[in-house]
Each structure stands twice: as C-alpha cells, then as structure tokens.
Amino acid sequence: MYSMPLYRPPSEARSLIIQVTEGCSHNKCRFCYMYKCKQFRLKSKEEIMEHVKELKSYYRDAERIFLADGNVLCLKTEKILELLDYIKKEFPNVKRISSYSGPLDLLRKTEEELTTIHEAGLELLYMGVESGSDNVLSLMEKGVNQTEMTLAGQKAIKAGFKLSCMIISGLGGKELMQEHAVESAKVISAINPHYFSLLRLVVEEESELADDIRQGKFHLLTPLEVLDENIIMLENMELEDCIFRANHVSNHVNQAGILNKDKEELVKRLKKLRESGNFIPLEYDTL
Ligand code: SF4
C-alpha cells in the first residue's frame, strides 16, 4: 500500500496518510536519514487513484489526512488543486488536510498560488526550520539561509496556512551551540508560527552527520549542554500565542506550554533541573 519508510509528524498519528510523492526532492540535509534510501519521484495520477481506492476500502470516513512524503508542495499548483479536489470528493468527511512543506517549495510559489492552495483545503503545513543560524543551515546543507527560511515561514502564514515549525536541539554541535540557540529563537520569533516543536538531534548511521562525528568534525552536545541550549533558546523567544511542544521521543525533558505566556515558567523549570545536580535525561540514542 505504501512505499516504505513512511514518516509523519507525531501529531498526525491518527491521520490517514496518502502518499502522493516518494522521498524528498532536496534529500541533502546531513543530519537527515528519512529518505536516503528513496529516489524522489512524483506518483502518476493513476497510481494515486489506485492508492486512494485501496485506502478508501479501510478508511472511508477519514477526518484527518496527511499528504506524504517529504514535500508535496513541490508539485505544480494546478496538480495540487486537482489533488485536493479529488481527496475532498473521495473522503467527504475530511476536516483537515496537512503536509510537510520545504522552505524552497514555499519560496518558489507565488503568494497567490499559496493562498489558492490553502483555500482549496490544505490547512496545516509542517516546516522543518532545523536552525536559524546561517552557519548551521549551511553546514547541514539545508538549502536555504536564515533570511530565506524566515520568508518562507512568513509567506505560508500570510497565505492563511496554520504553520508548525520544528527546530532541532543540538544541531549546532558544541562549536555553534550558542549561535544555534539565539538565531533559532530569532527566526521562530520572526515567523511566529501557530505551533513550535523542539526536537533533539538523534544521529542515525545512514546520515552524513554520522560520518562527520566519526571524523571528529562535529561534536554532539551532552544532555546538560542540551539543557543549557534549550534555556538560551527559550529566553530569546518573542512569540505570541504559539503552542510549544518538546515532547518528542527524542527530547531529554518533556515540555509544553504557550509562548510567550509560559516562557518564564518553562525557563525556571529547566534552570531548576539544571541546578538540581541530579538531572537524569530521558534517553533515546543511536550513536
Ligand atoms: S530534513 Fe527535510 S528537506 Fe532535509 S533531506 Fe530530510 S526531508 Fe529533505
């Protein structure tokens, strides 16, 4: 039914996944292992129809649909509009359609195109910002710089999408920790997304970053340094009504709140943990 591996954000756990493309058209980020084993390709209309027919036999009443794989917005706008119409007809109970969105795809589309796509039913976008630092973005080969990332996020919001942004804690390594924390806070604050998720860097063997670590070019943060970085990042956030979550399996500490309303409390809790001398991180590591 699906070309594996298949990924979706944690908050789409109950959504029906429709695989419209396979892989990621960028597929270069050094920390990312998600689609390394997949050649990017667009599925044909016939393949999508066959896929939907099969899915419908199990999940006819789906209310939430997530469009996979990595970046459905790379499709031509007329194709996306056609696809959204088709999905709404096939799943009449659908209340929310969402997808990942690469910054490059958002930048390539005009504001009018994005507004039309949103009005046609694509409601929520997930954008991996990863870092706000130009140096980190460049080292990790994300394909955009700080300014472009900020513009992409702002453009999505202006077009009416609900936007969820992710930052990867520890992505600056020891050398760029401070810069990663401060600049990431700057970019997230400038975008002011509806949702902000903080994940922690977990390095898989398949990623290029694993080679960088073996060659001594990148140094992972210790759990206490991750905590310090989180504190700096939160302290520098200037957000309005942003739902914040750091409750991914990768996080050492589970956090949740509304930023900036809960900023002081969140920072206070992290500092208390830092100073307690008995901080035991929730562990999930592969390297
Ligand atoms: S992080 Fe996103 S853009 Fe980068 S390679 Fe992975 S899926 Fe593609």
Boltz pocket constraint, residues with backbone or C-beta under 6 A from the ligand:
constraints:
  - pocket:
      binder: B
      contacts: [[A, 24], [A, 25], [A, 26], [A, 27], [A, 28], [A, 29], [A, 32], [A, 33], [A, 34], [A, 35], [A, 70], [A, 102], [A, 128], [A, 142]]
      max_distance: 6.0
